[in-house]
Amino acid sequence: MKKIIYADHAATTKLDIDAFDAMKGFWVDSYGNPSQPYSFSRDTKKALKDARETIAVCIGSDPDEIYFTSGGTESDNWALKGFVKKQKRKQIIASAIEHHAILHTADSLEREGYEVCLLDVTKEGVVLPSFLESRINNDSAIVSIMLANNEIGSIQPISELAEIAHSHGAVFHTDAVQAVGHIEIDVKKLHVDMLSASAHKFNGPRGIGFLYVKNGTDLFPFMDGGYQEQSMRAGTENVAAIVGMSIALKKNVDSISENRRYLLNLENQLISGFKQSGLDFIRNGAENHLPGNVSISFKDSDGEMLLHRLDLMGICISTGSACDSKNTQVSHVIRAIDVPEDYQNGTIRISLGKDNTAEDVAYIVSSLSHILKVN
């Protein structure tokens, strides 16, 4: 069987084995509905409470500020739609490089009469505080800027941006789906009012995530029905997935510094290898970026071709956001950071994970070098 080198961890990650083992019992043995009062549901009720507390510790929040959702997309939708519909203010501010879960939600709200303002970014993919200061006004209801970009890894100055939003009476939301579990996060230090996360980005199961909502933030419930999640998100909780998410997050948070050092070493090996091979490329993103997230644009090349040729060699990478895998046009992020036209189409994203090795990186370098020199 051909060896597979998985280098697309920004798209999804392998489920942590400890998380998987813990989840099994809540599917097979302790399967009681946590909303029921009888003793059989005691284990699931306690597991739900413990998971909420664990996640809260991991991001510096209070447990009652954590609401379980189906993932990042739901959390993003809820943060924007659930907040603005309670406000008289009509402006929504986001950046031009947000994930489509934010951009398409903003588009939907714009069709309902809200004003959407998209902020430019620098060539490194950073929203400068001055950019926000120049566009925010007394009609701004919410500012939503992602903590770290999924395509190029750039990390934003969230605390400064949040303070500007608050000084104008707006709330601040951050899509932290790509960042949670990979960089240190303290919601109080970030000064955010809401934060979105998705378990499958940090070795948890798919289909589960959470929304942090600072106490006092006025938010409409996402779904009507039962009284789950403090009557804010109806529906019987997926206890097994929630338990798996909490275990995976704690393990990643406990090893963040170690993982960062390891991934940056692999990343440096990758870039050095490309340089030594004499390839003509541009590294996209900011110096302050997610460790292991490497966006590269090769001159006069084709990212789709590179993806498929590497796939034949057992290497999994991306041409950009995984959500755009069927869309062959240049991504909105690459356009926003003004990558030169003769490099744009040759953009790929290599997102390394803690299971990758130096041997994996060497093979990626040699394989890409061979493909590009042959073509």
C-alpha distance (Angstrom), angle and dihedral (degrees) to the residues before:
residue distance angle dihedral
M1 . . .
K2 3.81 . .
K3 3.79 114.2 .
I4 3.80 113.2 -114.6
I5 3.79 120.5 -145.3
Y6 3.78 106.9 -160.6
A7 3.81 110.8 -155.5
D8 3.80 100.8 157.2
H9 3.80 101.3 90.3
A10 3.81 92.0 141.4
A11 3.81 86.9 67.2
T12 3.80 96.2 49.3
T13 3.78 140.2 -36.6
K14 3.78 137.8 -132.1
L15 3.80 114.4 -92.2
D16 3.80 111.5 -104.1
I17 3.82 110.2 -113.0
D18 3.82 93.9 -134.6
A19 3.79 89.6 51.4
F20 3.81 90.1 49.9
D21 3.81 93.1 49.0
A22 3.81 91.6 50.2
M23 3.79 92.0 48.1
K24 3.81 95.5 54.6
G25 3.79 94.6 69.5
F26 3.79 92.7 56.3
W27 3.80 91.6 53.6
V28 3.80 96.7 46.6
D29 3.81 111.3 21.8
S30 3.83 114.4 13.0
Y31 3.78 96.4 39.6
G32 3.81 99.3 138.6
N33 3.79 119.9 136.1
P34 3.83 105.5 -103.6
S35 3.80 90.6 -142.1
Q36 3.82 92.4 63.9
P37 3.82 119.7 96.5
Y38 3.83 100.1 -141.3
S39 3.80 124.1 102.4
F40 3.81 95.2 -107.8
S41 3.80 88.6 69.6
R42 3.78 93.1 50.9
D43 3.80 94.2 94.6
T44 3.79 94.8 50.7
K45 3.79 92.0 45.2
K46 3.80 90.8 52.3
A47 3.82 92.0 44.6
L48 3.80 89.9 54.0
K49 3.81 91.3 50.0
D50 3.81 93.3 46.5
A51 3.81 93.1 47.9
R52 3.80 91.7 50.5
E53 3.80 90.4 50.7
T54 3.82 92.6 47.7
I55 3.79 93.0 51.0
A56 3.80 91.1 46.4
V57 3.81 91.0 54.8
C58 3.81 90.4 49.0
I59 3.82 92.8 58.6
G60 3.80 100.7 28.8
S61 3.80 97.6 -110.0
D62 3.79 135.9 123.9
P63 3.83 115.7 -96.5
D64 3.81 93.5 -118.0
E65 3.82 89.0 59.0
I66 3.84 91.8 65.5
Y67 3.81 117.7 90.8
F68 3.80 119.5 -176.1
T69 3.82 117.2 -131.1
S70 3.79 138.4 168.5
G71 3.81 91.7 -95.7
G72 3.78 146.2 -67.6
T73 3.79 97.3 -44.4
E74 3.80 93.2 55.1
S75 3.79 91.3 44.4
D76 3.81 91.7 52.2
N77 3.79 92.6 47.1
W78 3.79 92.1 48.1
A79 3.81 94.1 47.7
L80 3.80 93.8 54.2
K81 3.79 102.7 32.9
G82 3.77 95.1 36.6
F83 3.78 92.8 53.1
V84 3.80 107.3 38.5
K85 3.78 94.5 49.4
K86 3.80 89.1 65.9
Q87 3.80 93.5 50.5
K88 3.78 135.6 84.6
R89 3.79 89.7 -150.0
K90 3.79 113.9 92.8
Q91 3.81 108.5 -164.9
I92 3.82 124.5 100.1
I93 3.80 118.1 -169.2
A94 3.81 124.0 -161.2
S95 3.78 136.2 149.7
A96 3.79 125.6 -96.1
I97 3.83 90.4 -117.8
E98 3.80 99.9 54.2
H99 3.79 121.0 131.5
H100 3.80 113.7 -93.0
A101 3.80 88.8 -109.1
I102 3.80 85.5 72.7
L103 3.82 99.8 32.0
H104 3.80 95.0 49.6
T105 3.80 91.7 43.9
A106 3.80 88.5 52.8
D107 3.82 89.5 48.6
S108 3.80 89.6 53.1
L109 3.79 91.5 51.1
E110 3.80 91.0 46.5
R111 3.79 88.6 59.0
E112 3.80 87.1 56.0
G113 3.79 91.8 56.7
Y114 3.79 104.0 -88.1
E115 3.80 120.9 132.0
V116 3.80 115.7 -121.3
C117 3.80 120.7 -157.4
L118 3.82 118.1 -170.6
L119 3.78 115.7 -160.4
D120 3.80 121.9 -140.4
V121 3.80 120.3 -123.3
T122 3.79 133.6 -145.9
K123 3.81 120.9 -101.7
E124 3.80 85.7 -93.6
G125 3.80 90.5 57.6
V126 3.80 96.9 -107.7
V127 3.81 128.2 140.7
L128 3.79 105.0 -139.0
P129 3.83 115.9 -147.2
S130 3.82 88.3 -121.8
F131 3.83 89.2 60.7
L132 3.79 90.8 58.3
E133 3.80 93.8 41.3
S134 3.80 90.7 56.1
R135 3.83 94.6 53.6
I136 3.80 107.0 33.3
N137 3.80 117.9 96.6
N138 3.79 143.1 164.9
D139 3.81 90.9 -77.1
S140 3.82 93.8 57.1
A141 3.81 110.2 116.8
I142 3.79 103.2 174.4
V143 3.80 138.2 7.5
S144 3.82 116.1 -155.6
I145 3.81 117.5 -171.8
M146 3.80 121.7 163.1
L147 3.80 116.7 -119.8
A148 3.81 93.8 -137.5
N149 3.78 128.6 6.5
N150 3.79 117.2 -116.2
E151 3.81 95.9 -145.7
I152 3.79 104.1 41.5
G153 3.80 103.1 15.0
S154 3.82 97.6 -128.0
I155 3.81 113.5 160.1
Q156 3.80 117.0 -141.4
P157 3.84 129.1 -137.5
I158 3.79 90.1 -112.2
S159 3.80 100.0 166.9
E160 3.83 92.6 54.2
L161 3.80 91.7 45.8
A162 3.81 92.1 48.1
E163 3.79 91.7 51.6
I164 3.81 90.4 53.8
A165 3.81 90.6 50.0
H166 3.79 91.8 50.1
S167 3.80 92.6 47.8
H168 3.81 87.5 60.8
G169 3.80 94.9 45.5
A170 3.82 96.0 -104.1
V171 3.80 127.0 127.4
F172 3.79 122.4 -124.0
H173 3.79 127.4 -132.6
T174 3.78 126.4 -178.3
D175 3.79 127.2 -162.4
A176 3.81 97.7 -140.5
V177 3.80 95.6 168.4
Q178 3.79 93.3 121.0
A179 3.81 94.7 41.1
V180 3.81 107.7 45.1
G181 3.79 110.2 102.6
H182 3.80 92.5 13.6
I183 3.80 104.7 67.1
E184 3.78 130.8 26.4
I185 3.81 111.4 -86.8
D186 3.79 129.5 -171.3
V187 3.78 112.1 170.0
K188 3.79 91.8 -157.7
K189 3.80 92.8 54.7
L190 3.80 89.9 45.3
H191 3.84 89.8 51.3
V192 3.82 91.1 -141.4
D193 3.79 124.2 154.8
M194 3.81 95.3 -156.3
L195 3.80 135.3 16.9
S196 3.81 130.7 -173.7
A197 3.80 125.8 -147.4
S198 3.81 138.2 174.1
A199 3.81 124.3 -155.7
H200 3.80 99.2 -143.7
K201 3.80 90.5 65.4
F202 3.83 91.7 63.9
N203 3.83 102.5 39.9
G204 3.78 95.6 -80.8
P205 3.82 127.0 121.7
R206 3.79 124.1 -75.6
G207 3.78 120.9 -106.8
I208 3.80 97.5 40.8
G209 3.79 133.5 89.8
F210 3.76 141.4 133.5
L211 3.76 143.6 -122.3
Y212 3.78 119.4 -142.3
V213 3.81 110.1 -147.0
K214 3.79 117.1 -174.6
N215 3.79 111.9 -127.9
G216 3.79 109.6 -95.5
T217 3.80 95.6 30.2
D218 3.82 108.2 133.0
L219 3.78 107.3 -128.7
F220 3.80 133.9 163.6
P221 3.83 115.4 -128.2
F222 3.79 111.7 -97.9
M223 3.81 96.8 -137.4
D224 3.78 133.5 14.7
G225 3.77 119.8 -129.7
G226 3.78 131.4 73.7
Y227 3.77 130.8 13.7
Q228 3.79 99.1 -98.1
E229 3.82 120.6 135.7
Q230 3.80 93.3 22.2
S231 3.83 89.1 -51.5
M232 3.80 88.9 -63.7
R233 3.82 101.5 103.6
A234 3.80 114.4 27.0
G235 3.79 122.4 -152.4
T236 3.79 135.5 79.7
E237 3.80 108.4 -72.6
N238 3.80 120.2 -111.7
V239 3.78 93.0 -123.9
A240 3.81 96.9 179.1
A241 3.80 92.6 53.0
I242 3.81 92.2 43.7
V243 3.81 90.6 52.9
G244 3.80 90.7 48.2
M245 3.80 91.0 49.2
S246 3.80 93.2 52.0
I247 3.80 93.6 49.0
A248 3.80 93.6 47.1
L249 3.80 92.2 47.5
K250 3.80 94.4 49.5
K251 3.81 91.9 49.1
N252 3.80 91.7 50.9
V253 3.80 93.7 44.7
D254 3.81 91.3 49.5
S255 3.83 90.3 55.3
I256 3.82 100.8 36.0
S257 3.81 96.1 117.5
E258 3.79 93.2 46.3
N259 3.79 92.8 46.3
R260 3.80 91.7 47.7
R261 3.81 93.2 54.0
Y262 3.79 91.6 46.7
L263 3.80 95.1 48.3
L264 3.79 94.2 45.8
N265 3.80 89.2 54.0
L266 3.81 90.7 52.1
E267 3.79 89.9 45.7
N268 3.82 92.0 52.4
Q269 3.80 89.7 48.9
L270 3.80 89.8 52.3
I271 3.80 95.3 50.2
S272 3.81 92.8 43.1
G273 3.79 89.6 51.5
F274 3.79 92.4 53.3
K275 3.79 91.2 48.9
Q276 3.79 92.8 48.6
S277 3.80 89.2 50.5
G278 3.79 89.9 57.8
L279 3.80 94.8 -121.9
D280 3.80 119.0 162.8
F281 3.80 106.3 -127.6
I282 3.79 145.7 138.4
R283 3.81 122.2 -135.9
N284 3.81 109.0 -138.3
G285 3.78 127.0 -148.9
A286 3.78 139.3 37.2
E287 3.78 130.5 -55.0
N288 3.80 87.0 -116.4
H289 3.79 98.1 64.6
L290 3.79 143.8 135.4
P291 3.81 109.1 -73.8
G292 3.79 111.4 -108.7
N293 3.81 95.3 16.1
V294 3.81 105.8 121.0
S295 3.81 120.7 176.1
I296 3.79 112.5 -174.7
S297 3.80 131.5 177.9
F298 3.82 116.4 -156.7
K299 3.79 117.8 -155.4
D300 3.82 118.1 -106.7
S301 3.78 92.9 -5.4
D302 3.80 137.8 118.7
G303 3.78 120.7 -119.9
E304 3.81 93.4 -157.5
M305 3.79 90.5 53.8
L306 3.79 90.9 49.0
L307 3.81 91.9 49.3
H308 3.81 93.1 52.0
R309 3.80 95.2 42.6
L310 3.79 91.0 49.9
D311 3.80 89.9 46.7
L312 3.81 88.7 58.2
M313 3.80 87.1 54.4
G314 3.81 92.4 51.3
I315 3.80 97.4 -102.1
C316 3.81 122.1 129.3
I317 3.81 116.9 -154.9
S318 3.80 134.9 141.2
T319 3.78 137.0 -121.3
G320 3.80 89.7 -139.9
S321 3.79 133.1 -56.6
A322 3.79 111.9 15.4
C323 3.80 87.8 -134.9
D324 3.82 87.8 64.5
S325 3.80 96.4 53.3
K326 3.84 92.1 120.2
N327 3.77 94.0 44.1
T328 3.80 113.3 86.9
Q329 3.80 97.7 -174.3
V330 3.78 120.5 101.5
S331 3.80 109.8 -81.4
H332 3.79 121.4 -106.4
V333 3.81 89.3 -117.8
I334 3.80 94.8 56.3
R335 3.80 90.1 47.1
A336 3.81 92.0 48.3
I337 3.81 93.7 55.0
D338 3.82 92.4 49.3
V339 3.79 99.7 -121.0
P340 3.85 105.6 -173.9
E341 3.80 112.6 -95.6
D342 3.80 95.1 -117.3
Y343 3.82 89.2 57.5
Q344 3.82 101.3 38.8
N345 3.80 99.6 83.9
G346 3.79 91.5 47.7
T347 3.80 94.2 62.6
I348 3.80 120.0 130.3
R349 3.80 133.0 167.3
I350 3.79 120.4 -137.6
S351 3.80 108.8 -171.5
L352 3.78 111.5 -174.0
G353 3.78 124.6 -156.2
K354 3.78 137.4 -159.4
D355 3.82 90.8 -95.5
N356 3.81 93.1 58.3
T357 3.81 118.2 99.7
A358 3.80 138.3 -153.2
E359 3.81 86.8 -105.0
D360 3.82 89.8 56.3
V361 3.80 90.8 52.5
A362 3.80 92.9 47.9
Y363 3.80 89.9 52.5
I364 3.81 92.1 48.8
V365 3.83 90.1 51.4
S366 3.80 94.6 47.7
S367 3.82 92.8 44.4
L368 3.81 94.6 49.6
S369 3.80 91.6 43.9
H370 3.79 90.5 53.1
I371 3.81 93.9 47.7
L372 3.81 94.6 47.4
K373 3.79 95.2 45.2
V374 3.82 92.6 47.8
N375 3.80 91.5 49.2
